[in-house]
Amino acid sequence: MDDGNLIPGRSSSGRHASHRRGIIVFLILLTVFSLGCTLPEAPGEWSWDTHLQVPLGVRTYSLAELVDSDDDLASQGSGIGLGSDSVLYYTSITRLSLAFNASLFFEPIVDTLYKPAEMQDTTHHFALTDQPHRVLRGVISSGTVRIQVRNLDPATADTAEVFLPDLYDHFGDGLLVKVFVPGGATVDTTMDLATYVLRLEDDDPQYSTAVLHSSQPVPIIATVQTSRIYFEYFDGELRNLALDSVIAGIAVDAPPEGWESVFPTRLDLFAHLPRSLTATTHMDVTWHTFERLRILSQGTHEFADVYLGSDTTLALLGVSGWSGTYPDSVNVTASMILNGRVQSYTSVTIPVVVEIRAPLAFTMDTTHPSVEVIRVESTDLKDIQSGTARIRIWNRLPIGGSAFLVAAHDSSDVLENSGAAVDTVVKLDVPLPPITDGRATAEAFAETEVTLSDAVVEMLRNPPFFTRTDILLPGSNGDTLYAHVSDYVKVQVIADVIYRINTEDGE
């Protein structure tokens, strides 16, 4: 048998190749059907539909966005603050400083000493019963003492000395005035007491001492009279020291945009007294709120027995109802009467921060928070076939409302009150969360899906275009609500479009 014409394996190889081609065709067809593609009409013409998600807008309106930092509140003087119980409040802050160096003084002292001829010197202790305050040690900033010495002997001259041991200089030496007085003459001497120290014993009443000495046996009369004495440093006890009242005013910022219709139900008054003197004060505070020079609200309040030696905050809740109008300015007047032991330089001032708060426990009219226009720009979407818009809303505000998204090719058209015809892509009511005692206690969620209109699909095919996600919150029907920092409403809109992918011409 001639095997030379037999080519082993050729016919077998052909059968295997044909089998492999059949498997490949089957796999291609399976892939085409599973992807929803159309069969190619010519080599390279592959196309199929797929889903593509395009964000159209997201809007989160959190009450935390309203809160100003403590630094901003301090510098601006008004804004939205956050209380310790997480309740928001609208506030105005007025800062005042009360000085006591002009109010604290020693009344003039007048004393007369008589030295008979038979005595060389005489000492007089006299009670300071007319002094308002008790001085243990005071460094004098201003004041004078006038010493008048009269020689009653018409013929004999004398050298007289007046010594005031309660007044001493920075060397620790008591004040000594030494004068030569001719017979029958009177000599006047005035000395500046600035930088001298007045030191008295801790008695009640306190006493001052003066000593008159002469070198000759002649009768002499010496009169000691001080001016009003003011102090640079004071160590002693204040007794009903009335400080000059001070007044200050501030301009108040308008409420955040969109919240003009939130009306707080009351005004609270807080007086913050940072640590200053160790005295106790009786303080009066008078305040006014204005709108275009028209008084909206006012009040006067007394705070008795307030210790100034530590940081203190005084609170009066509900000092006034809300007038229904936000003020544009506030002024505050404060006065004090001080009592008690202090050791202080008199150049220091007593700071008082008066804060008028309107907690956002509010009744609300229809509210329209400020909105933001978003540019939507996605490329290569000419082959969009159709699509839907899905809107989701999460709400933890103590009110419901509605939310919607509008779109237009011109950014100015989607602005509120533009008057232009725009497409409303989707709209959904804001769900009302569970409410207890005026506060939202949990989050509410809602979701819906609508078919995109032909106009919106056309915008997606021809970007860019612009959207505005809007939130409208109705009033509270007179109910009192509480705004907490954790409250928010979030709206999310996503377009789910069907997009034709075509590989023709190598694409």
VENNOR-V50451 format. One record per backbone hydrogen bond with DSSP energy under -0.5 kcal/mol. NH is the residue of the N-H (numbers start at 0). CO is the residue of the C=O. Records with the same first field share a line. If there is no record, write none. Layout:
NH = CO, CO
This chain:
2 = 0
5 = 2
6 = 4
7 = 5
9 = 6
12 = 8
13 = 9
14 = 10
15 = 11
16 = 12
17 = 13
18 = 14
19 = 15
20 = 16
21 = 17
22 = 18
23 = 19
24 = 20
25 = 21
26 = 22
27 = 23
28 = 24
29 = 25
30 = 26
31 = 27
32 = 28
33 = 29
34 = 30
35 = 31, 32
36 = 31
37 = 46
44 = 41
45 = 43
46 = 37
47 = 500
49 = 498
51 = 496
53 = 494
55 = 492
56 = 492
58 = 490
60 = 58, 488
61 = 59
62 = 486
63 = 484
64 = 61
65 = 62
66 = 62, 63
67 = 79
72 = 68
73 = 69
74 = 70
75 = 71
76 = 72
78 = 90
80 = 78, 88
82 = 86
85 = 82
87 = 482
88 = 80
89 = 357
90 = 78
91 = 355
92 = 76
93 = 353
95 = 351
97 = 349
98 = 96
99 = 345, 347
100 = 345
103 = 99
104 = 102
105 = 228
110 = 223
112 = 221
114 = 219
115 = 113
118 = 115
121 = 211
123 = 209
125 = 123, 207
127 = 205
128 = 126
130 = 127
133 = 236
134 = 132
135 = 133, 234
136 = 234
137 = 197
138 = 232
139 = 137, 195
140 = 229
141 = 229
144 = 190
145 = 224
146 = 144, 188
147 = 145, 222
148 = 146, 186
149 = 220
150 = 184
151 = 149, 218
152 = 218
153 = 151
156 = 154
157 = 180
159 = 157, 178
160 = 212
161 = 176
162 = 160, 210
163 = 174
164 = 162
165 = 208
166 = 163
167 = 165, 196
168 = 172
171 = 168
174 = 163, 166
176 = 161
177 = 175
178 = 159
180 = 157, 178
181 = 179
183 = 152
184 = 181
186 = 148
188 = 146
190 = 144
192 = 142
194 = 139
195 = 192
196 = 167
197 = 137
198 = 165, 196
199 = 135
202 = 200
207 = 125
209 = 123
210 = 162
211 = 121
212 = 160
213 = 119
214 = 158
217 = 215
219 = 114
220 = 149
221 = 112
222 = 147
223 = 110, 221
224 = 145, 222
225 = 108
226 = 143
228 = 105
229 = 141
230 = 103
231 = 138
232 = 138
233 = 343
234 = 136
235 = 341
236 = 133
237 = 235, 339
240 = 337
241 = 239
242 = 240, 335
245 = 333
247 = 331
249 = 329
251 = 327
258 = 255
261 = 258
262 = 260, 362
263 = 261
264 = 358, 360
266 = 319
267 = 356
268 = 315
269 = 354
270 = 313
271 = 269, 352
272 = 270, 311
273 = 271
275 = 276, 307
279 = 338
280 = 305
281 = 336
282 = 280, 302
283 = 334
284 = 300
285 = 332
286 = 298
287 = 330
288 = 296
289 = 328
290 = 293
293 = 290
294 = 292
295 = 288
296 = 288
298 = 286
300 = 284
302 = 282
305 = 280
306 = 304
307 = 278
311 = 272
313 = 270
315 = 268
318 = 266, 315
319 = 266
321 = 264
327 = 289
328 = 289
329 = 249
330 = 287
331 = 247
332 = 285
333 = 245
334 = 283
336 = 281
337 = 240
338 = 279
339 = 237
341 = 235
343 = 233
345 = 231
346 = 231
347 = 344
349 = 97
350 = 348
351 = 95
352 = 271
353 = 93, 351
354 = 269, 352
355 = 91
356 = 267, 354
357 = 89
359 = 87
360 = 358
361 = 359, 480
362 = 262
364 = 260
366 = 472
367 = 257
369 = 256
373 = 466
375 = 373, 464
376 = 374
383 = 380
384 = 497
385 = 497
387 = 495
388 = 449
389 = 493
390 = 388, 447
391 = 491
392 = 445
393 = 489
394 = 443
395 = 487
400 = 429
401 = 471
402 = 427
403 = 469
404 = 425
405 = 467
406 = 422
407 = 465
410 = 408
412 = 409
413 = 409, 410
414 = 411
417 = 414
421 = 419
422 = 406
423 = 421
424 = 404, 422
425 = 404
427 = 402
429 = 400
430 = 428
432 = 396, 430
435 = 438
438 = 435
440 = 433
441 = 433
443 = 394
445 = 392
447 = 390
449 = 388
451 = 386
456 = 452
457 = 453
458 = 454
459 = 455
460 = 456
461 = 457
462 = 459
463 = 375
464 = 375
465 = 407
466 = 373
467 = 405
468 = 371
469 = 403, 467
471 = 401
472 = 366
473 = 471
475 = 363
478 = 475
480 = 361, 478
481 = 437
482 = 359
483 = 481
484 = 85
486 = 483
488 = 60
489 = 393
490 = 58
491 = 391
492 = 56
493 = 389
494 = 53
495 = 387, 493
496 = 51, 494
497 = 385
498 = 49, 496
499 = 382
500 = 47, 498
501 = 499
502 = 45
505 = 502
506 = 503
